[in-house]
Amino acid sequence: MNITKALWVAAAFALVSIAGCTNGQGPTNIAGKQRIENKTAFTLAVMHGTQLHQVAPSQSIELDINSFNITISLANSAGRIDRLVLKYNPGRCPVAHCVEVN
């Protein structure tokens, strides 16, 4: 994964944080789960705070919503991330926030 993709992923999560804070959800009252869905053909490396999670193709992981940063990259730098889709309380996602990685 080149540095440009990493910067876009970081920017997307920064926008998610800003959107949550400007919607009356400050860091003291964020709660619930967020799901990272891997729609790629490659394994993702998802860092949540200091914990590293491997997410296989067509799998997902649910993480607590808290003050920890989330970084999504490709395991072993193999493959490509084309798009991130951010969803808030979507009908087909039973958690508060979903990130679909394509």
N, CA, C and O atoms as a Tinker XYZ file with bonds, in Angstrom:
   408  protein
     1  N      0.858000   -1.176000    0.000000    73     2
     2  CA     0.000000    0.000000    0.000000    64     1     3
     3  C      0.897000    1.229000    0.000000    63     2     4     5
     4  O      1.808000    1.337000    0.821000    81     3
     5  N      0.645000    2.145000   -0.909000    73     3     6
     6  CA     1.470000    3.344000   -0.929000    64     5     7
     7  C      0.989000    4.339000    0.119000    63     6     8     9
     8  O     -0.086000    4.178000    0.696000    81     7
     9  N      1.782000    5.349000    0.355000    73     7    10
    10  CA     1.492000    6.317000    1.418000    64     9    11
    11  C      0.216000    7.104000    1.134000    63    10    12    13
    12  O     -0.463000    7.530000    2.067000    81    11
    13  N     -0.120000    7.302000   -0.145000    73    11    14
    14  CA    -1.333000    8.036000   -0.483000    64    13    15
    15  C     -2.570000    7.325000    0.044000    63    14    16    17
    16  O     -3.459000    7.968000    0.603000    81    15
    17  N     -2.642000    6.001000   -0.124000    73    15    18
    18  CA    -3.789000    5.237000    0.390000    64    17    19
    19  C     -3.870000    5.350000    1.902000    63    18    20    21
    20  O     -4.955000    5.529000    2.455000    81    19
    21  N     -2.735000    5.248000    2.573000    73    19    22
    22  CA    -2.725000    5.349000    4.038000    64    21    23
    23  C     -3.232000    6.716000    4.486000    63    22    24    25
    24  O     -3.965000    6.813000    5.470000    81    23
    25  N     -2.850000    7.762000    3.778000    73    23    26
    26  CA    -3.309000    9.105000    4.128000    64    25    27
    27  C     -4.810000    9.257000    3.902000    63    26    28    29
    28  O     -5.486000    9.901000    4.704000    81    27
    29  N     -5.347000    8.673000    2.821000    73    27    30
    30  CA    -6.787000    8.740000    2.577000    64    29    31
    31  C     -7.562000    8.000000    3.654000    63    30    32    33
    32  O     -8.612000    8.469000    4.094000    81    31
    33  N     -7.056000    6.850000    4.085000    73    31    34
    34  CA    -7.718000    6.094000    5.148000    64    33    35
    35  C     -7.718000    6.917000    6.432000    63    34    36    37
    36  O     -8.743000    7.005000    7.109000    81    35
    37  N     -6.584000    7.517000    6.774000    73    35    38
    38  CA    -6.497000    8.343000    7.983000    64    37    39
    39  C     -7.436000    9.549000    7.884000    63    38    40    41
    40  O     -8.083000    9.915000    8.865000    81    39
    41  N     -7.509000   10.158000    6.709000    73    39    42
    42  CA    -8.392000   11.312000    6.521000    64    41    43
    43  C     -9.859000   10.919000    6.675000    63    42    44    45
    44  O    -10.646000   11.671000    7.250000    81    43
    45  N    -10.225000    9.758000    6.169000    73    43    46
    46  CA   -11.611000    9.295000    6.288000    64    45    47
    47  C    -12.003000    9.119000    7.746000    63    46    48    49
    48  O    -13.095000    9.518000    8.149000    81    47
    49  N    -11.124000    8.525000    8.534000    73    47    50
    50  CA   -11.454000    8.329000    9.940000    64    49    51
    51  C    -11.426000    9.640000   10.713000    63    50    52    53
    52  O    -12.159000    9.791000   11.690000    81    51
    53  N    -10.602000   10.582000   10.298000    73    51    54
    54  CA   -10.620000   11.899000   10.938000    64    53    55
    55  C    -11.961000   12.582000   10.680000    63    54    56    57
    56  O    -12.520000   13.210000   11.578000    81    55
    57  N    -12.477000   12.461000    9.456000    73    55    58
    58  CA   -13.781000   13.046000    9.140000    64    57    59
    59  C    -14.899000   12.381000    9.924000    63    58    60    61
    60  O    -15.846000   13.046000   10.344000    81    59
    61  N    -14.798000   11.081000   10.124000    73    59    62
    62  CA   -15.798000   10.370000   10.932000    64    61    63
    63  C    -15.800000   10.922000   12.347000    63    62    64    65
    64  O    -16.863000   11.158000   12.920000    81    63
    65  N    -14.632000   11.126000   12.908000    73    63    66
    66  CA   -14.530000   11.654000   14.267000    64    65    67
    67  C    -15.106000   13.058000   14.358000    63    66    68    69
    68  O    -15.833000   13.375000   15.299000    81    67
    69  N    -14.783000   13.897000   13.384000    73    67    70
    70  CA   -15.287000   15.269000   13.383000    64    69    71
    71  C    -16.805000   15.266000   13.243000    63    70    72    73
    72  O    -17.493000   16.010000   13.942000    81    71
    73  N    -17.333000   14.434000   12.347000    73    71    74
    74  CA   -18.786000   14.369000   12.150000    64    73    75
    75  C    -19.485000   13.940000   13.429000    63    74    76    77
    76  O    -20.531000   14.492000   13.772000    81    75
    77  N    -18.939000   12.982000   14.130000    73    75    78
    78  CA   -19.534000   12.534000   15.389000    64    77    79
    79  C    -19.508000   13.618000   16.445000    63    78    80    81
    80  O    -20.476000   13.781000   17.187000    81    79
    81  N    -18.422000   14.357000   16.524000    73    79    82
    82  CA   -18.300000   15.403000   17.544000    64    81    83
    83  C    -19.197000   16.592000   17.243000    63    82    84    85
    84  O    -19.726000   17.202000   18.172000    81    83
    85  N    -19.385000   16.942000   15.970000    73    83    86
    86  CA   -20.229000   18.082000   15.643000    64    85    87
    87  C    -21.705000   17.719000   15.688000    63    86    88    89
    88  O    -22.560000   18.599000   15.582000    81    87
    89  N    -22.012000   16.453000   15.843000    73    87    90
    90  CA   -23.400000   16.004000   15.921000    64    89    91
    91  C    -23.824000   15.805000   17.373000    63    90    92    93
    92  O    -24.775000   15.070000   17.639000    81    91
    93  N    -23.138000   16.444000   18.311000    73    91    94
    94  CA   -23.504000   16.341000   19.711000    64    93    95
    95  C    -22.956000   15.123000   20.418000    63    94    96    97
    96  O    -23.319000   14.867000   21.566000    81    95
    97  N    -22.099000   14.372000   19.771000    73    95    98
    98  CA   -21.524000   13.189000   20.389000    64    97    99
    99  C    -20.059000   13.461000   20.695000    63    98   100   101
   100  O    -19.182000   13.158000   19.887000    81    99
   101  N    -19.804000   14.022000   21.840000    73    99   102
   102  CA   -18.433000   14.299000   22.238000    64   101   103
   103  C    -17.749000   13.042000   22.714000    63   102   104   105
   104  O    -18.392000   12.001000   22.846000    81   103
   105  N    -16.463000   13.116000   22.973000    73   103   106
   106  CA   -15.701000   11.936000   23.363000    64   105   107
   107  C    -16.125000   11.338000   24.692000    63   106   108   109
   108  O    -15.731000   10.213000   25.000000    81   107
   109  N    -16.920000   12.050000   25.497000    73   107   110
   110  CA   -17.328000   11.486000   26.781000    64   109   111
   111  C    -18.579000   10.636000   26.683000    63   110   112   113
   112  O    -18.907000    9.926000   27.633000    81   111
   113  N    -19.288000   10.686000   25.562000    73   111   114
   114  CA   -20.522000    9.911000   25.485000    64   113   115
   115  C    -20.626000    9.003000   24.267000    63   114   116   117
   116  O    -21.722000    8.543000   23.948000    81   115
   117  N    -19.532000    8.734000   23.583000    73   115   118
   118  CA   -19.550000    7.795000   22.468000    64   117   119
   119  C    -19.617000    6.389000   23.042000    63   118   120   121
   120  O    -18.849000    6.045000   23.941000    81   119
   121  N    -20.526000    5.581000   22.531000    73   119   122
   122  CA   -20.662000    4.217000   23.025000    64   121   123
   123  C    -21.167000    3.325000   21.902000    63   122   124   125
   124  O    -21.670000    3.809000   20.888000    81   123
   125  N    -21.030000    2.043000   22.090000    73   123   126
   126  CA   -21.553000    1.090000   21.123000    64   125   127
   127  C    -20.455000    0.351000   20.391000    63   126   128   129
   128  O    -19.306000    0.304000   20.830000    81   127
   129  N    -20.832000   -0.219000   19.279000    73   127   130
   130  CA   -19.926000   -1.024000   18.462000    64   129   131
   131  C    -19.799000   -0.418000   17.075000    63   130   132   133
   132  O    -20.706000    0.253000   16.581000    81   131
   133  N    -18.653000   -0.671000   16.463000    73   131   134
   134  CA   -18.457000   -0.329000   15.064000    64   133   135
   135  C    -17.947000   -1.577000   14.360000    63   134   136   137
   136  O    -17.183000   -2.356000   14.928000    81   135
   137  N    -18.372000   -1.752000   13.140000    73   135   138
   138  CA   -18.002000   -2.943000   12.385000    64   137   139
   139  C    -17.118000   -2.546000   11.213000    63   138   140   141
   140  O    -17.402000   -1.580000   10.505000    81   139
   141  N    -16.050000   -3.298000   11.019000    73   139   142
   142  CA   -15.185000   -3.152000    9.853000    64   141   143
   143  C    -15.457000   -4.370000    8.976000    63   142   144   145
   144  O    -15.192000   -5.499000    9.387000    81   143
   145  N    -15.985000   -4.152000    7.768000    73   143   146
   146  CA   -16.316000   -5.236000    6.846000    64   145   147
   147  C    -15.290000   -5.272000    5.723000    63   146   148   149
   148  O    -15.066000   -4.265000    5.052000    81   147
   149  N    -14.668000   -6.428000    5.516000    73   147   150
   150  CA   -13.671000   -6.585000    4.465000    64   149   151
   151  C    -14.346000   -7.132000    3.212000    63   150   152   153
   152  O    -14.664000   -8.319000    3.142000    81   151
   153  N    -14.564000   -6.273000    2.231000    73   151   154
   154  CA   -15.172000   -6.672000    0.961000    64   153   155
   155  C    -14.108000   -6.858000   -0.124000    63   154   156   157
   156  O    -14.442000   -7.037000   -1.295000    81   155
   157  N    -12.830000   -6.817000    0.263000    73   155   158
   158  CA   -11.747000   -6.998000   -0.700000    64   157   159
   159  C    -11.413000   -8.483000   -0.826000    63   158   160   161
   160  O    -11.981000   -9.317000   -0.121000    81   159
   161  N    -10.502000   -8.798000   -1.717000    73   159   162
   162  CA   -10.020000  -10.169000   -1.879000    64   161   163
   163  C     -8.737000  -10.398000   -1.086000    63   162   164   165
   164  O     -8.066000  -11.414000   -1.265000    81   163
   165  N     -8.398000   -9.455000   -0.210000    73   163   166
   166  CA    -7.135000   -9.510000    0.522000    64   165   167
   167  C     -7.378000   -9.397000    2.023000    63   166   168   169
   168  O     -8.415000   -8.888000    2.450000    81   167
   169  N     -6.433000   -9.866000    2.816000    73   167   170
   170  CA    -6.529000   -9.766000    4.271000    64   169   171
   171  C     -6.190000   -8.344000    4.708000    63   170   172   173
   172  O     -5.213000   -7.755000    4.243000    81   171
   173  N     -7.011000   -7.800000    5.610000    73   171   174
   174  CA    -6.776000   -6.463000    6.151000    64   173   175
   175  C     -6.095000   -6.555000    7.507000    63   174   176   177
   176  O     -6.327000   -7.494000    8.267000    81   175
   177  N     -5.262000   -5.583000    7.799000    73   175   178
   178  CA    -4.684000   -5.409000    9.132000    64   177   179
   179  C     -5.394000   -4.204000    9.745000    63   178   180   181
   180  O     -5.282000   -3.087000    9.240000    81   179
   181  N     -6.124000   -4.437000   10.836000    73   179   182
   182  CA    -6.890000   -3.379000   11.493000    64   181   183
   183  C     -6.282000   -3.130000   12.864000    63   182   184   185
   184  O     -6.322000   -3.998000   13.736000    81   183
   185  N     -5.719000   -1.943000   13.051000    73   183   186
   186  CA    -5.168000   -1.551000   14.351000    64   185   187
   187  C     -6.237000   -0.772000   15.104000    63   186   188   189
   188  O     -6.778000    0.210000   14.597000    81   187
   189  N     -6.535000   -1.219000   16.315000    73   187   190
   190  CA    -7.494000   -0.533000   17.187000    64   189   191
   191  C     -6.746000   -0.238000   18.470000    63   190   192   193
   192  O     -6.583000   -1.113000   19.321000    81   191
   193  N     -6.289000    1.003000   18.606000    73   191   194
   194  CA    -5.388000    1.314000   19.715000    64   193   195
   195  C     -4.071000    0.589000   19.479000    63   194   196   197
   196  O     -3.402000    0.829000   18.474000    81   195
   197  N     -3.695000   -0.292000   20.393000    73   195   198
   198  CA    -2.450000   -1.062000   20.238000    64   197   199
   199  C     -2.716000   -2.497000   19.803000    63   198   200   201
   200  O     -1.779000   -3.280000   19.650000    81   199
   201  N     -3.983000   -2.850000   19.602000    73   199   202
   202  CA    -4.324000   -4.218000   19.219000    64   201   203
   203  C     -4.398000   -4.352000   17.705000    63   202   204   205
   204  O     -5.047000   -3.555000   17.028000    81   203
   205  N     -3.719000   -5.379000   17.183000    73   203   206
   206  CA    -3.739000   -5.667000   15.752000    64   205   207
   207  C     -4.703000   -6.818000   15.496000    63   206   208   209
   208  O     -4.620000   -7.865000   16.138000    81   207
   209  N     -5.616000   -6.614000   14.552000    73   207   210
   210  CA    -6.580000   -7.645000   14.165000    64   209   211
   211  C     -6.403000   -7.927000   12.677000    63   210   212   213
   212  O     -6.276000   -6.999000   11.879000    81   211
   213  N     -6.393000   -9.202000   12.304000    73   211   214
   214  CA    -6.369000   -9.603000   10.901000    64   213   215
   215  C     -7.808000   -9.918000   10.494000    63   214   216   217
   216  O     -8.492000  -10.687000   11.170000    81   215
   217  N     -8.264000   -9.330000    9.400000    73   215   218
   218  CA    -9.622000   -9.567000    8.918000    64   217   219
   219  C     -9.523000  -10.167000    7.516000    63   218   220   221
   220  O     -9.099000   -9.504000    6.570000    81   219
   221  N     -9.917000  -11.423000    7.405000    73   219   222
   222  CA    -9.834000  -12.154000    6.141000    64   221   223
   223  C    -10.864000  -11.624000    5.140000    63   222   224   225
   224  O    -11.819000  -10.953000    5.531000    81   223
   225  N    -10.675000  -11.923000    3.854000    73   223   226
   226  CA   -11.656000  -11.510000    2.849000    64   225   227
   227  C    -13.059000  -12.015000    3.200000    63   226   228   229
   228  O    -13.222000  -13.133000    3.689000    81   227
   229  N    -14.054000  -11.187000    2.948000    73   227   230
   230  CA   -15.472000  -11.479000    3.208000    64   229   231
   231  C    -15.801000  -11.659000    4.685000    63   230   232   233
   232  O    -16.867000  -12.181000    5.011000    81   231
   233  N    -14.925000  -11.245000    5.574000    73   231   234
   234  CA   -15.163000  -11.329000    7.015000    64   233   235
   235  C    -15.315000   -9.918000    7.581000    63   234   236   237
   236  O    -15.068000   -8.932000    6.888000    81   235
   237  N    -15.722000   -9.835000    8.841000    73   235   238
   238  CA   -15.842000   -8.538000    9.502000    64   237   239
   239  C    -15.414000   -8.673000   10.951000    63   238   240   241
   240  O    -15.284000   -9.778000   11.479000    81   239
   241  N    -15.199000   -7.528000   11.584000    73   239   242
   242  CA   -14.832000   -7.490000   12.993000    64   241   243
   243  C    -15.616000   -6.357000   13.642000    63   242   244   245
   244  O    -15.794000   -5.296000   13.043000    81   243
   245  N    -16.084000   -6.583000   14.863000    73   243   246
   246  CA   -16.776000   -5.538000   15.609000    64   245   247
   247  C    -15.873000   -5.058000   16.731000    63   246   248   249
   248  O    -15.339000   -5.857000   17.501000    81   247
   249  N    -15.708000   -3.744000   16.814000    73   247   250
   250  CA   -14.838000   -3.121000   17.805000    64   249   251
   251  C    -15.644000   -2.122000   18.627000    63   250   252   253
   252  O    -16.608000   -1.536000   18.136000    81   251
   253  N    -15.242000   -1.935000   19.875000    73   251   254
   254  CA   -15.882000   -0.924000   20.712000    64   253   255
   255  C    -15.607000    0.463000   20.152000    63   254   256   257
   256  O    -14.513000    0.732000   19.656000    81   255
   257  N    -16.595000    1.339000   20.232000    73   255   258
   258  CA   -16.387000    2.738000   19.881000    64   257   259
   259  C    -15.809000    3.409000   21.121000    63   258   260   261
   260  O    -16.445000    3.452000   22.174000    81   259
   261  N    -14.612000    3.923000   20.982000    73   259   262
   262  CA   -13.943000    4.594000   22.095000    64   261   263
   263  C    -12.947000    5.599000   21.529000    63   262   264   265
   264  O    -13.014000    5.947000   20.350000    81   263
   265  N    -12.039000    6.057000   22.352000    73   263   266
   266  CA   -11.102000    7.096000   21.920000    64   265   267
   267  C     -9.904000    6.547000   21.150000    63   266   268   269
   268  O     -9.049000    7.323000   20.724000    81   267
   269  N     -9.819000    5.226000   20.959000    73   267   270
   270  CA    -8.682000    4.655000   20.237000    64   269   271
   271  C     -8.769000    4.960000   18.743000    63   270   272   273
   272  O     -9.853000    4.956000   18.160000    81   271
   273  N     -7.625000    5.222000   18.139000    73   271   274
   274  CA    -7.558000    5.383000   16.694000    64   273   275
   275  C     -7.736000    4.029000   16.029000    63   274   276   277
   276  O     -7.409000    2.993000   16.608000    81   275
   277  N     -8.252000    4.048000   14.815000    73   275   278
   278  CA    -8.350000    2.838000   14.001000    64   277   279
   279  C     -7.576000    3.100000   12.721000    63   278   280   281
   280  O     -7.780000    4.113000   12.052000    81   279
   281  N     -6.688000    2.177000   12.391000    73   279   282
   282  CA    -5.924000    2.260000   11.155000    64   281   283
   283  C     -6.170000    0.984000   10.369000    63   282   284   285
   284  O     -6.001000   -0.117000   10.894000    81   283
   285  N     -6.571000    1.129000    9.112000    73   283   286
   286  CA    -6.819000   -0.021000    8.251000    64   285   287
   287  C     -5.762000   -0.025000    7.162000    63   286   288   289
   288  O     -5.544000    0.981000    6.487000    81   287
   289  N     -5.114000   -1.161000    6.999000    73   287   290
   290  CA    -4.137000   -1.312000    5.926000    64   289   291
   291  C     -4.228000   -2.735000    5.402000    63   290   292   293
   292  O     -4.980000   -3.555000    5.930000    81   291
   293  N     -3.473000   -3.015000    4.382000    73   291   294
   294  CA    -3.433000   -4.359000    3.827000    64   293   295
   295  C     -2.344000   -5.156000    4.524000    63   294   296   297
   296  O     -1.223000   -4.673000    4.683000    81   295
   297  N     -2.666000   -6.370000    4.939000    73   295   298
   298  CA    -1.663000   -7.235000    5.561000    64   297   299
   299  C     -0.583000   -7.535000    4.528000    63   298   300   301
   300  O     -0.888000   -7.853000    3.379000    81   299
   301  N      0.656000   -7.435000    4.931000    73   299   302
   302  CA     1.808000   -7.696000    4.057000    64   301   303
   303  C      1.846000   -6.799000    2.823000    63   302   304   305
   304  O      2.515000   -7.130000    1.844000    81   303
   305  N      1.145000   -5.678000    2.854000    73   303   306
   306  CA     1.105000   -4.726000    1.733000    64   305   307
   307  C      0.686000   -5.381000    0.425000    63   306   308   309
   308  O      1.050000   -4.909000   -0.652000    81   307
   309  N     -0.078000   -6.469000    0.515000    73   307   310
   310  CA    -0.520000   -7.182000   -0.684000    64   309   311
   311  C     -1.937000   -6.753000   -1.027000    63   310   312   313
   312  O     -2.823000   -6.774000   -0.172000    81   311
   313  N     -2.152000   -6.362000   -2.281000    73   311   314
   314  CA    -3.491000   -6.003000   -2.721000    64   313   315
   315  C     -3.710000   -4.512000   -2.811000    63   314   316   317
   316  O     -2.767000   -3.727000   -2.911000    81   315
   317  N     -4.992000   -4.135000   -2.772000    73   315   318
   318  CA    -5.338000   -2.740000   -2.982000    64   317   319
   319  C     -6.676000   -2.425000   -2.317000    63   318   320   321
   320  O     -7.604000   -3.232000   -2.369000    81   319
   321  N     -6.771000   -1.263000   -1.701000    73   319   322
   322  CA    -8.030000   -0.755000   -1.162000    64   321   323
   323  C     -8.517000    0.314000   -2.132000    63   322   324   325
   324  O     -7.843000    1.321000   -2.348000    81   323
   325  N     -9.687000    0.091000   -2.713000    73   323   326
   326  CA   -10.224000    1.031000   -3.690000    64   325   327
   327  C    -11.147000    2.074000   -3.079000    63   326   328   329
   328  O    -11.207000    3.208000   -3.555000    81   327
   329  N    -11.883000    1.689000   -2.007000    73   327   330
   330  CA   -12.902000    2.597000   -1.499000    64   329   331
   331  C    -13.252000    2.241000   -0.062000    63   330   332   333
   332  O    -13.214000    1.073000    0.325000    81   331
   333  N    -13.597000    3.264000    0.730000    73   331   334
   334  CA   -14.157000    3.086000    2.073000    64   333   335
   335  C    -15.569000    3.646000    2.060000    63   334   336   337
   336  O    -15.801000    4.738000    1.540000    81   335
   337  N    -16.514000    2.905000    2.629000    73   335   338
   338  CA   -17.893000    3.364000    2.735000    64   337   339
   339  C    -18.215000    3.467000    4.221000    63   338   340   341
   340  O    -18.152000    2.468000    4.937000    81   339
   341  N    -18.559000    4.662000    4.690000    73   339   342
   342  CA   -18.891000    4.894000    6.094000    64   341   343
   343  C    -20.405000    4.930000    6.241000    63   342   344   345
   344  O    -21.087000    5.663000    5.525000    81   343
   345  N    -20.932000    4.132000    7.177000    73   343   346
   346  CA   -22.382000    4.045000    7.370000    64   345   347
   347  C    -22.697000    4.276000    8.838000    63   346   348   349
   348  O    -22.066000    3.685000    9.714000    81   347
   349  N    -23.674000    5.135000    9.107000    73   347   350
   350  CA   -24.118000    5.400000   10.473000    64   349   351
   351  C    -25.509000    4.818000   10.670000    63   350   352   353
   352  O    -26.453000    5.207000    9.983000    81   351
   353  N    -25.634000    3.894000   11.600000    73   351   354
   354  CA   -26.913000    3.245000   11.911000    64   353   355
   355  C    -27.671000    2.806000   10.660000    63   354   356   357
   356  O    -28.866000    3.073000   10.539000    81   355
   357  N    -26.992000    2.136000    9.732000    73   355   358
   358  CA   -27.691000    1.697000    8.523000    64   357   359
   359  C    -28.643000    0.544000    8.826000    63   358   360   361
   360  O    -28.446000   -0.195000    9.790000    81   359
   361  N    -29.664000    0.398000    8.008000    73   359   362
   362  CA   -30.666000   -0.629000    8.229000    64   361   363
   363  C    -30.120000   -2.043000    8.227000    63   362   364   365
   364  O    -30.606000   -2.885000    8.982000    81   363
   365  N    -29.128000   -2.328000    7.404000    73   363   366
   366  CA   -28.623000   -3.699000    7.331000    64   365   367
   367  C    -27.402000   -3.935000    8.216000    63   366   368   369
   368  O    -26.788000   -5.000000    8.144000    81   367
   369  N    -27.045000   -2.970000    9.038000    73   367   370
   370  CA   -25.901000   -3.106000    9.944000    64   369   371
   371  C    -26.401000   -2.876000   11.366000    63   370   372   373
   372  O    -26.793000   -1.756000   11.695000    81   371
   373  N    -26.399000   -3.906000   12.224000    73   371   374
   374  CA   -26.999000   -3.789000   13.553000    64   373   375
   375  C    -26.155000   -3.032000   14.572000    63   374   376   377
   376  O    -26.524000   -2.973000   15.745000    81   375
   377  N    -25.047000   -2.461000   14.160000    73   375   378
   378  CA   -24.208000   -1.698000   15.076000    64   377   379
   379  C    -24.331000   -0.215000   14.747000    63   378   380   381
   380  O    -24.937000    0.149000   13.740000    81   379
   381  N    -23.758000    0.646000   15.593000    73   379   382
   382  CA   -23.909000    2.092000   15.426000    64   381   383
   383  C    -23.191000    2.640000   14.198000    63   382   384   385
   384  O    -23.636000    3.625000   13.609000    81   383
   385  N    -22.092000    2.015000   13.810000    73   383   386
   386  CA   -21.241000    2.568000   12.762000    64   385   387
   387  C    -20.599000    1.426000   11.996000    63   386   388   389
   388  O    -20.034000    0.515000   12.600000    81   387
   389  N    -20.680000    1.463000   10.670000    73   387   390
   390  CA   -20.047000    0.436000    9.839000    64   389   391
   391  C    -19.068000    1.087000    8.870000    63   390   392   393
   392  O    -19.339000    2.155000    8.322000    81   391
   393  N    -17.939000    0.439000    8.667000    73   391   394
   394  CA   -16.974000    0.843000    7.652000    64   393   395
   395  C    -16.837000   -0.331000    6.703000    63   394   396   397
   396  O    -16.409000   -1.415000    7.100000    81   395
   397  N    -17.200000   -0.114000    5.450000    73   395   398
   398  CA   -17.084000   -1.150000    4.429000    64   397   399
   399  C    -15.836000   -0.851000    3.618000    63   398   400   401
   400  O    -15.708000    0.233000    3.048000    81   399
   401  N    -14.916000   -1.802000    3.563000    73   399   402
   402  CA   -13.661000   -1.623000    2.835000    64   401   403
   403  C    -13.756000   -2.400000    1.533000    63   402   404   405
   404  O    -13.916000   -3.620000    1.537000    81   403
   405  N    -13.657000   -1.678000    0.407000    73   403   406
   406  CA   -13.748000   -2.294000   -0.921000    64   405   407
   407  C    -12.421000   -2.180000   -1.635000    63   406   408
   408  O    -12.290000   -2.639000   -2.770000    81   407
